[in-house]
Amino acid sequence: MKTVTVVIPTYNEEANIEKAYERIRELFEEKIRNYEFNILFIDNASHDRSRELIRDLCGKDNRVQAIFNNTNFGFSRSSFYGLSQAEGDCAVLMYADMQDPPEVIEDFLKKWEEGYKIVVGIKSKSKENPLMYAVRGVYYRMLDKFSDIEHIRQFDGFGLYDAEFIEELRRLEDPLPYLRGLVAELGPERAVVEYTQEVRKEGKSSFNFMRYYDVAMLGITSSTKAIMRMATFLGMILSALCTLVAIVTLIIKLFNWDYYSVGTAAVIIGIFFVGGIQIFFLGFLGEYIVNINQRTMKHPVVVEKERINLKRVVKSSANRA
């Protein structure tokens, strides 16, 4: 019998952990009984009772596994690492808030049995804030247009990954992995399952503006050079325009020496406009430099504090995926 591991990253999700466990357990025991399953919680240094609840579940059911990170390593790194440590024939990455309904796993498995190594969940509809869904759509379209690879729109990592692909992830030595980009770039032919995203029913999301910004910048700096190339081309265009304006101004001044006065308004507007463009792209340049710096330091993806009920042994003391 094949084994499926459901990987669930958590951070301050005490209101959802037991509900997620019960919902997944009932799904496998009642609807898809021809598979064995594990549930792997990877906790990112929660401050609430999340770890206590996970420990209790691990003690009651040895199919529940746990990895407790030493500190908060961020959503993207923790999710990637949990997936890379999954045991079994395939793994499903989902989130504790259950906005991505676990029942979709049944559809994932059907596609997997057809031979697909990756099955991605695409949010065709969402019951969340319409503005947030629309903003995400704009971001995905922009990233797809600028990216060097075909980006998967409305995909947040929720999907099924075959053990062969997970082994490829383990071989990567990237301390700042961007899973969505890796799936699009390195993944074999994939199947798509569309679903409706639910609203969060319990607890409060830990994602604020800065966390969304971090994930967005990781996607941009990991998958496209277009932004910095835009800076180069825009700089060339502005330089040409400024040179043209300077030549025209000089000619007018020479022919109207006494009557033509060069206004300060145009000068001030030009300075602030060019300055704003420079600051904007310097900010993007800084994001790329931070990305490069973190990758060259070769820090581990996460550092574990504890693991429970897992047979897989960490490859090294650095806890690299």
C-alpha positions as CSV (number, residue, x, y, z in Angstrom):
1,M,0.0,0.0,0.0
2,K,1.4,3.4,-1.0
3,T,2.1,6.0,1.7
4,V,1.1,9.7,1.4
5,T,2.6,12.3,3.8
6,V,0.6,15.5,4.3
7,V,3.0,18.3,5.2
8,I,1.6,21.2,7.2
9,P,3.7,24.2,8.1
10,T,2.5,25.9,11.3
11,Y,3.1,29.2,13.1
12,N,0.7,30.1,16.0
13,E,-2.0,27.8,14.6
14,E,-3.3,26.3,17.9
15,A,-6.9,26.9,16.8
16,N,-6.5,24.8,13.6
17,I,-4.0,22.0,14.4
18,E,-6.5,19.5,15.9
19,K,-9.1,20.3,13.3
20,A,-6.7,19.8,10.5
21,Y,-5.6,16.5,11.9
22,E,-9.2,15.3,12.3
23,R,-10.2,16.4,8.8
24,I,-7.3,14.7,7.1
25,R,-7.7,11.5,9.2
26,E,-11.4,11.2,8.3
27,L,-10.6,11.8,4.6
28,F,-8.1,9.0,4.5
29,E,-10.0,6.6,6.7
30,E,-13.4,7.1,5.1
31,K,-12.8,8.2,1.4
32,I,-9.4,7.1,0.3
33,R,-8.7,4.0,2.4
34,N,-6.4,2.4,-0.1
35,Y,-3.5,4.6,1.0
36,E,-1.5,4.8,4.2
37,F,-0.9,8.3,5.4
38,N,1.3,10.4,7.7
39,I,0.8,14.0,8.8
40,L,4.0,16.0,9.2
41,F,3.7,19.2,11.1
42,I,6.7,21.5,10.8
43,D,6.4,24.3,13.4
44,N,8.2,27.6,12.9
45,A,8.9,28.5,16.6
46,S,5.2,29.2,17.5
47,H,4.5,31.3,20.7
48,D,1.1,29.7,21.4
49,R,0.2,26.1,22.3
50,S,0.8,24.8,18.8
51,R,3.8,22.6,19.8
52,E,2.0,21.2,22.9
53,L,-1.0,20.2,20.7
54,I,1.3,18.6,18.1
55,R,3.2,16.6,20.7
56,D,-0.1,15.3,22.1
57,L,-1.2,14.2,18.6
58,C,2.2,12.5,18.0
59,G,1.8,10.6,21.3
60,K,-1.7,9.5,20.5
61,D,-1.1,8.6,16.8
62,N,2.3,7.5,15.5
63,R,1.2,8.6,12.0
64,V,1.5,12.1,13.2
65,Q,5.1,13.4,12.8
66,A,6.7,16.7,13.8
67,I,9.7,18.9,13.2
68,F,10.2,21.8,15.5
69,N,12.4,24.6,14.1
70,N,14.9,26.2,16.5
71,T,13.7,29.7,15.5
72,N,11.4,31.3,13.0
73,F,13.0,30.8,9.6
74,G,10.2,32.2,7.5
75,F,7.3,30.7,5.7
76,S,9.0,29.8,2.5
77,R,12.0,28.1,4.0
78,S,10.0,26.2,6.6
79,S,7.5,24.9,4.0
80,F,10.3,23.8,1.6
81,Y,12.2,22.0,4.4
82,G,9.1,20.2,5.6
83,L,8.4,19.0,2.1
84,S,12.0,17.8,1.6
85,Q,11.8,15.7,4.8
86,A,8.5,14.0,3.9
87,E,8.6,10.2,3.9
88,G,6.5,7.9,1.7
89,D,5.7,7.6,-2.0
90,C,4.5,11.2,-2.3
91,A,3.8,14.2,-0.3
92,V,1.0,16.8,-0.2
93,L,1.8,20.3,1.0
94,M,-1.1,22.2,2.5
95,Y,-1.6,24.8,5.2
96,A,-3.1,24.6,8.7
97,D,-5.8,27.3,8.0
98,M,-7.5,24.9,5.6
99,Q,-8.3,27.6,3.1
100,D,-7.1,25.0,0.7
101,P,-9.6,22.2,1.3
102,P,-8.0,18.8,2.2
103,E,-10.7,17.0,0.2
104,V,-8.9,18.1,-3.0
105,I,-6.2,15.6,-2.1
106,E,-8.4,12.9,-3.5
107,D,-8.3,14.6,-6.9
108,F,-4.5,15.0,-6.6
109,L,-4.1,11.3,-6.0
110,K,-6.2,10.4,-9.1
111,K,-3.9,12.5,-11.3
112,W,-0.8,11.1,-9.6
113,E,-2.0,7.5,-10.3
114,E,-2.3,8.6,-14.0
115,G,1.5,9.1,-13.9
116,Y,2.0,12.8,-13.1
117,K,4.9,13.4,-10.8
118,I,3.5,16.8,-9.7
119,V,-0.1,17.9,-9.3
120,V,-0.6,21.6,-8.5
121,G,-3.7,23.1,-7.0
122,I,-4.9,26.3,-8.8
123,K,-7.3,28.7,-7.1
124,S,-9.9,29.2,-9.8
125,K,-12.1,31.0,-7.3
126,S,-11.7,32.3,-3.8
127,K,-13.9,33.2,-1.0
128,E,-11.3,35.4,0.6
129,N,-11.1,39.2,0.3
130,P,-11.8,40.0,-3.4
131,L,-9.2,42.8,-3.4
132,M,-6.5,40.4,-2.1
133,Y,-7.4,37.8,-4.7
134,A,-7.2,40.4,-7.5
135,V,-3.9,41.7,-6.2
136,R,-2.5,38.2,-6.2
137,G,-3.7,37.8,-9.8
138,V,-1.9,40.9,-10.9
139,Y,1.3,39.8,-9.2
140,Y,1.2,36.4,-10.8
141,R,0.6,37.9,-14.2
142,M,3.4,40.3,-13.8
143,L,5.8,37.7,-12.6
144,D,4.8,35.4,-15.4
145,K,5.4,38.1,-18.0
146,F,8.8,39.1,-16.5
147,S,10.0,35.7,-15.4
148,D,12.6,33.7,-17.3
149,I,10.4,30.6,-16.8
150,E,6.7,30.0,-17.1
151,H,5.2,30.9,-13.7
152,I,2.2,29.1,-12.4
153,R,-0.6,31.5,-11.7
154,Q,-2.7,31.3,-8.5
155,F,-0.5,28.6,-7.1
156,D,0.7,28.9,-3.6
157,G,2.4,25.5,-3.1
158,F,-0.7,23.5,-2.4
159,G,-0.2,20.3,-4.4
160,L,1.1,16.8,-4.6
161,Y,4.8,16.0,-5.1
162,D,6.1,12.5,-6.1
163,A,9.0,11.1,-4.0
164,E,11.3,11.4,-7.1
165,F,10.8,15.1,-7.2
166,I,11.2,15.5,-3.5
167,E,14.6,13.7,-3.8
168,E,15.6,16.4,-6.4
169,L,14.7,19.1,-3.8
170,R,16.8,17.4,-1.2
171,R,19.8,17.6,-3.5
172,L,19.5,21.4,-3.9
173,E,21.9,23.5,-1.8
174,D,19.8,26.6,-1.8
175,P,19.4,28.3,1.6
176,L,16.7,30.6,0.2
177,P,14.5,28.2,-1.8
178,Y,11.5,29.5,-3.8
179,L,9.3,26.4,-4.1
180,R,6.8,27.8,-6.7
181,G,9.6,28.8,-9.0
182,L,11.4,25.4,-8.5
183,V,8.2,23.5,-9.4
184,A,7.8,25.6,-12.6
185,E,11.5,25.3,-13.5
186,L,12.6,21.9,-12.4
187,G,9.4,19.9,-12.2
188,P,8.4,17.4,-14.8
189,E,5.2,17.5,-16.7
190,R,2.5,18.4,-14.2
191,A,-1.3,18.1,-13.8
192,V,-3.6,20.9,-12.6
193,V,-6.5,20.6,-10.3
194,E,-8.7,23.7,-9.9
195,Y,-10.5,24.4,-6.6
196,T,-12.2,27.1,-4.7
197,Q,-10.2,28.7,-1.9
198,E,-12.2,28.9,1.4
199,V,-12.0,31.6,4.0
200,R,-10.0,31.1,7.2
201,K,-12.5,29.9,9.8
202,E,-10.3,29.7,12.9
203,G,-7.5,31.8,14.3
204,K,-5.8,34.8,12.8
205,S,-3.4,34.8,9.9
206,S,0.2,35.7,10.8
207,F,0.7,37.1,7.4
208,N,0.9,40.9,7.4
209,F,2.1,43.3,4.7
210,M,5.8,42.7,5.3
211,R,5.4,38.9,5.1
212,Y,3.5,39.2,1.8
213,Y,6.2,41.6,0.7
214,D,9.0,39.1,1.6
215,V,7.3,36.3,-0.4
216,A,6.7,38.6,-3.3
217,M,10.3,39.9,-3.4
218,L,11.6,36.3,-3.1
219,G,9.6,35.4,-6.2
220,I,10.8,38.3,-8.2
221,T,14.5,38.1,-7.2
222,S,14.6,34.3,-7.6
223,S,13.0,34.0,-11.0
224,T,13.6,37.2,-13.1
225,K,16.3,39.6,-14.2
226,A,13.8,41.8,-16.0
227,I,13.3,44.4,-13.3
228,M,17.0,45.4,-13.3
229,R,17.1,45.3,-17.1
230,M,14.2,47.7,-17.0
231,A,16.4,50.0,-14.9
232,T,19.1,49.8,-17.5
233,F,16.8,50.6,-20.5
234,L,15.0,53.3,-18.6
235,G,18.3,54.9,-17.6
236,M,19.4,54.9,-21.3
237,I,16.1,56.4,-22.4
238,L,16.2,59.1,-19.7
239,S,19.8,59.9,-20.5
240,A,19.0,60.3,-24.2
241,L,16.0,62.6,-23.3
242,C,18.0,64.7,-20.9
243,T,20.7,65.1,-23.5
244,L,18.2,66.1,-26.1
245,V,16.6,68.7,-23.7
246,A,20.0,70.0,-22.9
247,I,20.8,70.6,-26.6
248,V,17.5,72.2,-27.3
249,T,17.8,74.5,-24.3
250,L,21.3,75.5,-25.3
251,I,20.2,76.4,-28.9
252,I,17.2,78.4,-27.7
253,K,19.4,80.2,-25.2
254,L,22.0,81.1,-27.9
255,F,19.3,82.5,-30.2
256,N,17.4,84.3,-27.4
257,W,20.2,85.3,-25.1
258,D,18.5,88.3,-23.5
259,Y,14.8,87.2,-23.6
260,Y,14.9,83.5,-22.8
261,S,15.2,82.6,-19.2
262,V,15.6,79.0,-18.1
263,G,12.8,78.3,-15.5
264,T,13.6,76.6,-12.2
265,A,10.3,74.6,-12.3
266,A,11.4,72.3,-15.1
267,V,14.8,71.8,-13.4
268,I,13.2,70.9,-10.1
269,I,10.6,68.5,-11.7
270,G,13.4,66.9,-13.7
271,I,15.6,66.4,-10.6
272,F,12.8,64.9,-8.5
273,F,11.6,62.7,-11.3
274,V,15.0,61.2,-12.1
275,G,15.8,61.0,-8.4
276,G,12.6,59.0,-7.7
277,I,13.4,56.6,-10.5
278,Q,16.9,56.1,-9.1
279,I,15.6,55.4,-5.6
280,F,13.0,53.0,-6.8
281,F,15.5,50.9,-8.7
282,L,18.1,51.2,-6.0
283,G,15.5,49.5,-3.7
284,F,15.1,46.7,-6.2
285,L,18.9,46.4,-6.5
286,G,19.1,46.1,-2.7
287,E,16.6,43.2,-2.8
288,Y,18.7,41.4,-5.3
289,I,21.8,42.0,-3.2
290,V,20.2,40.7,-0.1
291,N,19.0,37.6,-2.0
292,I,22.6,37.0,-3.3
293,N,24.1,37.6,0.1
294,Q,21.8,35.1,1.8
295,R,22.6,32.5,-0.8
296,T,26.3,33.0,-0.8
297,M,26.5,32.6,3.0
298,K,25.2,29.0,2.5
299,H,23.3,28.9,5.8
300,P,21.1,25.9,6.4
301,V,17.5,26.1,5.2
302,V,16.4,25.6,8.8
303,V,17.9,24.4,12.1
304,E,15.9,21.8,13.9
305,K,15.3,21.7,17.6
306,E,13.4,18.4,17.7
307,R,11.7,15.8,15.5
308,I,9.1,13.2,16.5
309,N,8.0,10.0,14.9
310,L,10.2,10.5,11.8
311,K,12.3,7.6,10.5
312,R,14.3,9.8,8.1
313,V,17.6,11.0,9.6
314,V,18.9,14.5,8.9
315,K,21.7,14.4,6.4
316,S,24.1,16.6,8.5
317,S,24.3,18.7,11.6
318,A,23.6,21.7,9.4
319,N,20.1,20.3,8.7
320,R,20.3,20.9,5.0
321,A,17.5,19.7,2.9
